[in-house]
Amino acid sequence: MDPEAAFPFKRKKRDEKEANMPQAARHFDITEWADYVRNLTPADKHREMKAHLEAGCFKCEKLQQVMSKFTLVCERESALEVPRYAEQSVKALFTLGRPSRHSALQRLWATLSYDSANQFQPVGVRGAHQISRQVLFHAGDYSVDLRFEHEKGSSSMVLVGQIANQKTPEKLMSNLPVILLAGEREVSRSISNSFGEFQMEYVPETDLRLLVPLESTGQELEVVLGKTNQA
């Protein structure tokens, strides 16, 4: 059923308004109404568009209403904050291909050079609500600094890391895929920022390792986590 047929008087009133509009009057497109509802239109044009609506242009009125609703939705969405690690993981999943399990890159095996678990911790730290552990690995010219954080009572763990080139520290280690594997199965994935930092959340399990492909050098870092994934 045509909804306008149920309200013939409203349709007649609208038609009368449009009939009284100047024939030279132009319609405004959707981009102009998008600026109008966000108050981005210059004052003179804003007055012109307002007068156009008041003259009874049904087509432009519909566009203005649609853009007003769309602007409210965008404002609500912009108020939501996505965790940084989730944003990086999604970007990595959609912009990077899954790593080949038979990579042609030269493998650089990382060796553990520091583990905070071997350091004596004061009683207050040992009893903290959040358990943290830091480890440092070296592989060739590179270092991989990792910190594991685990909230008591939570089944998941947050891994925060940074990749650095020790030989040329000024070299940026950005936009590198960082893949967490359990055996040959991918558990999580992230991508490094301009400082070589990355973050991911995962559920601890055995046989975990990190892979960091360095396509520009034809190398791939591998960090065997072993028991270091447990704080």
C-alpha positions in Angstrom: 0.0 0.0 0.0 1.3 3.5 -0.9 1.7 5.3 2.5 1.0 8.6 0.8 -2.3 7.3 -0.4 -3.4 7.0 3.2 -2.7 10.6 3.8 -3.9 12.5 0.7 -4.1 15.8 2.5 -0.4 15.8 3.5 0.5 14.9 -0.1 -1.7 17.7 -1.5 -0.1 20.2 0.9 3.4 19.1 -0.1 2.5 19.4 -3.8 1.1 22.9 -3.3 4.4 24.0 -1.6 6.5 22.6 -4.4 4.3 24.2 -7.0 4.9 27.6 -5.4 8.7 27.2 -5.4 10.5 29.3 -8.1 11.2 27.2 -11.2 14.8 28.4 -11.2 15.4 27.1 -7.7 18.1 24.4 -7.7 18.3 21.3 -5.5 21.3 20.6 -3.3 23.1 17.3 -3.4 23.8 14.9 -0.5 27.3 16.2 0.2 26.0 19.7 0.7 23.4 18.5 3.1 26.1 16.6 5.0 27.9 19.8 5.5 24.7 21.7 6.4 23.7 19.4 9.2 27.2 19.5 10.7 27.2 23.3 10.5 30.1 23.3 8.0 28.4 25.4 5.4 29.3 29.1 4.9 26.7 31.5 6.4 25.3 32.8 3.1 24.9 29.3 1.7 23.4 28.0 5.0 20.7 30.7 4.7 20.1 29.8 1.1 19.6 26.1 2.0 17.4 26.9 5.0 15.2 29.1 2.8 15.1 26.3 0.2 13.7 23.9 2.9 11.2 26.4 4.1 10.0 26.9 0.5 8.8 23.3 0.6 11.3 21.2 -1.4 10.4 17.6 -0.4 13.4 16.0 -2.1 16.0 18.2 -0.3 14.1 17.8 3.0 14.4 14.0 2.8 18.2 14.3 2.1 18.5 16.7 5.1 16.7 14.3 7.4 18.8 11.3 6.2 22.0 13.1 6.8 20.9 14.3 10.2 20.2 10.7 11.3 23.5 9.6 9.8 25.4 12.3 11.7 23.9 11.2 15.0 25.0 7.6 14.3 28.6 8.7 13.5 28.8 10.8 16.7 27.7 7.8 18.8 30.3 5.5 17.0 33.1 8.0 17.5 32.5 7.9 21.2 33.5 4.2 21.3 37.2 3.5 22.0 38.7 0.3 20.5 41.6 -1.2 22.5 44.9 -0.6 20.7 45.9 -4.3 20.7 42.5 -5.2 19.1 42.9 -2.5 16.4 46.5 -3.7 15.5 45.4 -7.3 15.4 42.5 -6.6 13.0 44.8 -4.5 10.8 47.3 -7.3 10.7 44.6 -9.9 9.8 43.2 -7.9 6.9 46.3 -6.3 5.5 48.8 -9.2 5.8 48.6 -12.6 4.3 49.0 -15.6 6.5 52.6 -16.6 6.9 53.9 -19.6 5.0 54.8 -22.5 7.3 57.7 -23.2 4.9 59.1 -19.7 4.7 62.0 -19.0 2.3 63.3 -16.3 4.7 66.5 -16.9 6.6 65.6 -17.9 10.1 67.2 -16.0 13.0 66.8 -17.9 16.3 66.5 -15.7 19.3 68.3 -16.5 22.5 67.1 -15.5 26.0 69.4 -12.9 27.6 67.2 -11.7 30.5 64.3 -13.0 32.5 62.8 -11.1 35.4 61.6 -14.3 36.9 65.1 -15.0 37.9 65.3 -11.8 39.9 64.2 -11.6 43.5 60.9 -9.7 43.9 59.8 -7.9 47.1 56.9 -9.4 49.0 54.6 -6.5 48.0 55.3 -7.1 44.3 54.9 -10.8 44.5 51.4 -10.3 46.0 50.3 -7.7 43.5 46.9 -8.0 41.8 48.6 -7.9 38.4 51.4 -10.4 37.7 54.0 -9.2 35.2 57.1 -10.8 33.8 59.7 -9.3 31.4 62.1 -11.2 29.1 64.7 -10.0 26.6 65.8 -11.9 23.5 68.6 -11.3 21.0 68.8 -12.6 17.5 71.6 -11.3 15.2 71.4 -7.5 15.1 67.9 -7.5 16.7 66.5 -7.5 20.2 62.9 -8.5 21.2 61.8 -7.1 24.5 58.6 -8.8 25.9 56.4 -8.2 28.9 53.7 -10.6 29.9 50.9 -9.2 32.0 48.2 -11.4 33.7 45.4 -10.3 35.9 44.7 -12.7 38.8 41.6 -14.7 38.0 41.7 -14.0 34.2 42.2 -16.8 31.7 43.9 -14.6 29.2 47.3 -12.8 29.1 48.5 -9.6 27.5 51.8 -9.6 25.7 53.5 -6.2 25.1 56.7 -6.2 23.1 59.2 -4.1 21.2 61.5 -5.0 18.3 64.7 -3.0 17.9 67.7 -3.1 15.6 70.8 -2.9 17.9 73.2 -2.3 15.1 71.3 0.6 13.6 69.0 1.9 16.3 67.7 4.7 14.1 66.3 2.2 11.7 62.5 2.1 12.1 61.0 -1.3 12.9 57.4 -0.3 11.9 54.6 -2.2 10.2 56.1 -5.6 10.9 53.8 -8.5 11.3 54.1 -10.3 14.6 52.6 -13.7 14.7 52.0 -15.9 17.8 52.0 -19.6 17.0 51.2 -22.7 19.0 53.0 -25.3 17.1 51.9 -24.6 13.5 48.6 -23.0 14.5 48.2 -19.3 14.5 47.0 -18.0 17.9 47.1 -14.3 17.5 48.6 -11.6 15.3 49.6 -8.0 15.6 51.6 -5.4 13.7 54.4 -3.1 15.1 54.0 0.7 15.3 56.5 3.3 14.4 58.5 2.5 17.5 58.6 -1.2 16.9 56.0 -1.8 19.6 53.2 -4.3 19.4 50.5 -5.8 21.7 48.3 -8.8 21.7 46.0 -10.8 24.0 45.9 -14.6 24.1 45.1 -17.6 26.2 48.3 -19.3 27.4 49.1 -22.7 26.1 52.2 -24.9 25.4 54.6 -24.7 22.5 54.2 -21.0 21.9 56.6 -19.0 19.6 56.7 -15.7 17.9 57.5 -15.1 14.3 58.5 -11.7 12.9 59.1 -11.7 9.1 61.7 -9.1 8.0 60.9 -9.1 4.3 63.2 -6.2 3.5 66.3 -8.2 4.7 65.1 -11.7 3.7 65.1 -12.7 7.3 62.6 -13.9 9.9 63.0 -13.7 13.7 61.8 -16.7 15.7 61.4 -16.4 19.5 60.6 -19.7 21.3 58.7 -18.7 24.4 58.7 -22.0 26.1 57.6 -21.3 29.7 58.1 -17.6 29.5 54.5 -17.2 28.5 53.5 -18.0 32.0 53.9 -15.1 34.5 
